[in-house]
Amino acid sequence: MTRSLEGKVAVVTGGGSGIGRGIARRLAEDKAAIAVWDLNPEGAAETVRMIEDEGGKALALTADCADKAAIQAAAQETRSKLGPITILVNNAGIAPFTPFMDIGEDEFDKVIRINLKGPWLVTKEIVPDMLAAQWGRIINITSSSTQSGSFAQSHYVSSKGGLLGMTKALAMELGGTGITANMIPPGSIDTPMLRQAPIDAEAYGKTLPVKRLGQVADIAAAAAFLASEEASYMTGQTISTNGGRYMGSA
Ligand SMILES: NC(=O)c1ccc[n+]([C@@H]2O[C@H](COP(=O)([O-])OP(=O)(O)OC[C@H]3O[C@@H](n4cnc5c(N)ncnc54)[C@H](O)[C@@H]3O)[C@@H](O)[C@H]2O)c1
């Protein structure tokens, strides 16, 4: 049994910042070739620079991971430059804070489109590669807010709750094909997204059982395990990497 991902190709959506960057760097350290898909070209290029500096192999692609044509184009380029994709991390997301009565339909639809329909489209595009290989890892980045609720985020929590359900449904449907689907609901990880939230992040970290904010490496470690051969008997499961913020099950 090995942790090495040598010879495998991973797509990390939203890999140009925060958690996605951390996961991309960690999977590259474990020897996977990484395709960083992000709306933000500078962020994606910076992640690739970091991976190359660390001795890894990576490709930056600018793509709206909720746009079918952009996803197809990014997948084609990834396949032709790196090979078939058998590890997928659905991480790209947005997390606005708006009180329930102030959320308009446009804002609701945008959050659902990026956080839920996007992962559905990307997964649909990539699963055929995994089926052909009879091996695959789908790792969905959900949110601890699906477990606890979150103030002024009814659209966000709905989208991540949908992704939670999709993960379990995929795990069931793809079971027996060598493909697993699992999720990581992060809680309070120190990223640009957290720093933009209307909370005092530093003070909040001190209220957690572990008395600190999480680092992207904390999520990356969980993702590396789920991507590995050692996690082949885990599917439809949740690794709650949240400093003890929420201690219930999925
Ligand atoms: N930071 C936390 O504490 C926390 C907690 C719970 C869940 N999450 C989830 O983790 C994931 C990563 O969050 P983060 O904190 O690293 O945020 P971040 O804002 O630092 O990074 C998000 C990245 O996703 C990209 N992105 C956004 N929309 C996109 C789209 N349509 N297509 C392609 N790329 C897109 C952004 O350009 C950015 O590079 C998100 O899904 C978020 O909801 C984070």
The ligand as a MOL file (V3000), in Angstrom:
LIG
                    3D

  0  0  0     0  0            999 V3000
M  V30 BEGIN CTAB
M  V30 COUNTS 44 48 0 0 0
M  V30 BEGIN ATOM
M  V30 1 N -12.1360 28.9270 4.3000 0
M  V30 2 C -13.0400 28.2900 5.0070 0
M  V30 3 O -13.0470 28.3630 6.2520 0
M  V30 4 C -14.0880 27.4440 4.3490 0
M  V30 5 C -15.0920 26.9080 5.1720 0
M  V30 6 C -16.0580 26.1050 4.5970 0
M  V30 7 C -16.0160 25.8290 3.2400 0
M  V30 8 N -15.0420 26.3700 2.4690 0 CHG=1
M  V30 9 C -15.0640 26.0380 1.0500 0
M  V30 10 O -13.7760 25.7550 0.5790 0
M  V30 11 C -13.6490 26.1160 -0.7990 0
M  V30 12 C -12.4120 26.9880 -0.9890 0
M  V30 13 O -12.5620 28.1500 -0.2070 0
M  V30 14 P -11.3470 29.1320 0.1670 0
M  V30 15 O -11.5700 29.5320 1.5670 0
M  V30 16 O -10.0700 28.5500 -0.2580 0 CHG=-1
M  V30 17 O -11.7700 30.3820 -0.7570 0
M  V30 18 P -10.9170 31.3750 -1.7010 0
M  V30 19 O -11.8790 32.4660 -2.0150 0
M  V30 20 O -9.6190 31.6800 -1.0880 0
M  V30 21 O -10.6580 30.5000 -3.0060 0
M  V30 22 C -11.6910 30.1460 -3.8770 0
M  V30 23 C -11.1270 29.9960 -5.2780 0
M  V30 24 O -12.1910 29.5570 -6.1330 0
M  V30 25 C -12.1420 30.3100 -7.3320 0
M  V30 26 N -13.4710 30.3470 -7.9630 0
M  V30 27 C -14.6030 30.9320 -7.4930 0
M  V30 28 N -15.5970 30.7620 -8.3650 0
M  V30 29 C -15.0960 30.0380 -9.4020 0
M  V30 30 C -15.6290 29.5460 -10.6170 0
M  V30 31 N -16.9060 29.7620 -10.9570 0
M  V30 32 N -14.8140 28.8690 -11.4490 0
M  V30 33 C -13.5180 28.6490 -11.1360 0
M  V30 34 N -12.9540 29.0980 -9.9990 0
M  V30 35 C -13.7310 29.7870 -9.1390 0
M  V30 36 C -11.6570 31.6910 -6.9230 0
M  V30 37 O -11.1230 32.4200 -8.0290 0
M  V30 38 C -10.6070 31.3190 -5.8660 0
M  V30 39 O -9.3410 31.1270 -6.4650 0
M  V30 40 C -14.9670 26.8130 -1.1710 0
M  V30 41 O -15.8100 25.8990 -1.8310 0
M  V30 42 C -15.5380 27.1870 0.1750 0
M  V30 43 O -16.9420 27.2980 0.1480 0
M  V30 44 C -14.0890 27.1860 2.9850 0
M  V30 END ATOM
M  V30 BEGIN BOND
M  V30 1 1 1 2
M  V30 2 2 2 3
M  V30 3 1 2 4
M  V30 4 1 4 5
M  V30 5 2 4 44
M  V30 6 2 5 6
M  V30 7 1 6 7
M  V30 8 2 7 8
M  V30 9 1 8 9
M  V30 10 1 8 44
M  V30 11 1 9 10
M  V30 12 1 9 42
M  V30 13 1 10 11
M  V30 14 1 11 12
M  V30 15 1 11 40
M  V30 16 1 12 13
M  V30 17 1 13 14
M  V30 18 2 14 15
M  V30 19 1 14 16
M  V30 20 1 14 17
M  V30 21 1 17 18
M  V30 22 2 18 19
M  V30 23 1 18 20
M  V30 24 1 18 21
M  V30 25 1 21 22
M  V30 26 1 22 23
M  V30 27 1 23 24
M  V30 28 1 23 38
M  V30 29 1 24 25
M  V30 30 1 25 26
M  V30 31 1 25 36
M  V30 32 1 26 27
M  V30 33 1 26 35
M  V30 34 2 27 28
M  V30 35 1 28 29
M  V30 36 1 29 30
M  V30 37 2 29 35
M  V30 38 1 30 31
M  V30 39 2 30 32
M  V30 40 1 32 33
M  V30 41 2 33 34
M  V30 42 1 34 35
M  V30 43 1 36 37
M  V30 44 1 36 38
M  V30 45 1 38 39
M  V30 46 1 40 41
M  V30 47 1 40 42
M  V30 48 1 42 43
M  V30 END BOND
M  V30 END CTAB
M  END
